[in-house]
Amino acid sequence: MIFGSTTNLEEYDFLEDKIKACFDFYKENDMENMETGIHKIDGDDLFVNIVEYDTTTPENRFWEAHKEYLDLHLMLLGEEKINLNFLKEMEVLDYDPEADFQAANGEKNSSVDLKVGDFLICYPNDVHMTALQIDDPVYTKKAIFKIKI
C-alpha cells in the first residue's frame, strides 16, 4: 500500500502510468462537485467511483480486498480512518469475481487517517476496512479509482 498526499505528487513519479492517470484526472476535473457513481476514464481498465457517506464504527463495516483491480482512495471532502492488514494475516472468506470482492475477517494491523487531498493505494494483498470515523461521524465524499491489473 502507498499512503500519500496530492500536495506532493511529484514525489510519486515512480508509480505506474495508470496510477498517474488517476492523479491527472483528479487535477483536470472538479471532483468535489462530481455526481456519485461510476465515471469511466478508460473503459473497464480505469474508472472512478464517487461515494458519499457518514463515517461510522468498525462494527458497522467489513474487510475487503481485490484481485483484479487496485484501489486508489482519494479524499475529496471530510475525513475517514481506514483500517489495514495483509491478506495472509486474515481469515480469507468467499471471493465474488463479478464484484472483484475478497471478503475477510480479522484484526487490524494498522490504520491511516485520510484528510482532504490524502490518498491510499491498496494492492491485492492489502485488506482494508473503509468509512471509519476518526473521532465523531462526519460526512465524507471520496473518489475510489479502480485500476485494472
N, C-alpha and C positions, 0 to 999 in steps of 0.2 A: 504494500500500500504506500501511497505517497500523499502526505498532508502538506498543503501549501496555501499561498495567498496570491490572488490575482494582482496584488500591488507590486510583485517582483517576478513576473512571468519570464523575464529574460534569464533567470537562473535555471529554467526548465527546458532549455534549448535541446537537451539530450533526449527528450521524450519523442515517441513515435509521431509521425505526421498526422495520423488520425486523432491523436490526443491534442496536438497543437491546433488542429482544425476546430476542435470544440472551443478553445480559447479565442480563436479568430471569430467564430460565430458569436460568442459572448460579447466581444468588443464591438462587433458590427451591428448588433441588434439591441433593442430596448427590451431586454428580457424581463425586467421588473414589471412591465405592463403587458407581457405576452399572456395570452389566454392559457388556462390549464389544459393539459392533454398532450398528445404526441405531435411533434413537429419534425418532419423528415428533413434531413440535411443531405444524406447520400443514400437514399432508399433504406433498405434494412441493414446496411453496413454501418450507418451512423445516424442516430436520431436523438432528440432530446424530449424528455417527458417533464413538463412543468407541473409541479404539485403544490398544493396549499393544504395546510392542516394546523391544528394546535398541537404543540408538543405534549407528551404525556409521560407516564412512568413505564419502566420495563415490564411490569405485569400486564400491560395492555399492548405490548409489542411482540415481535417474533424475530428469530435469527434467520438470515438468508445469505446465500452465496449464488454465484452464477458460473456456468461452464462455457457458454458461447459468447458472452459479452463482458467487457469491463464496464464498471460503473464509475462515472465521474460525477460526484455530488458537488454542486456549486451553490452556495447560499446566496439568495437574492434579497430576501427580507427576513428579519427575525434572527433566530439562533436555534441551534439544537446540539445535543450531545449524541454521538454515535459510539456505541459500544462495539468492541472488536475482539476477535480471536482468530486463530488459524484453524482451518478445517480439520487438520489432523488432531487437534485438541478437543474436538467436539464430537457429540453423538450425531452421526450423519443419518438423516432421515430420508424420506422419499424425494425424488427428483422429478419435477414436471418439465419435460423437454419443450413443450409448446410455450410455456411461460419462461423458460430458462430459469427456473426457481429451484434452488437446492435448499431444502429445509434442514435445520439443525437444532440441537439443544445443547446447552452447556452454560458455562460461566464466562464472564468477560475476562480478557487478558489485560486490556487497556481500553481507553476511550479518548476521543478527541471532541473538542467543542468547536463547532463551526459558527463563525460570525459572518456578517455580510462580507462577501468577497473571498472568503475562505473556500478551499476545495479539498476533497478527499478522493483519491483514485483507488478503487478496490479491484484487485485481481482475483482470479478464480479461487484461490486458497484463502482469501480474506473474507471471513464470515463477519457480517455486520448487522447491527440492530439499530435502526434509524428512528428519527422522530421523538427522541427523548428530551425531556425538559432539563435545562441546566439548573435552574433554581425553581421558578414557577412556570406553569404552562404559558406559552406565548404563541401568537400567530406566526407562521413561518411560510415563506414561499421559496421553493428551491428548484433548481434545474438538475435533472438527473440525465446526463448524457449516457447513451448506450453505444458502446464501441465494439463492433464485431471483431473477434479474434480468430 
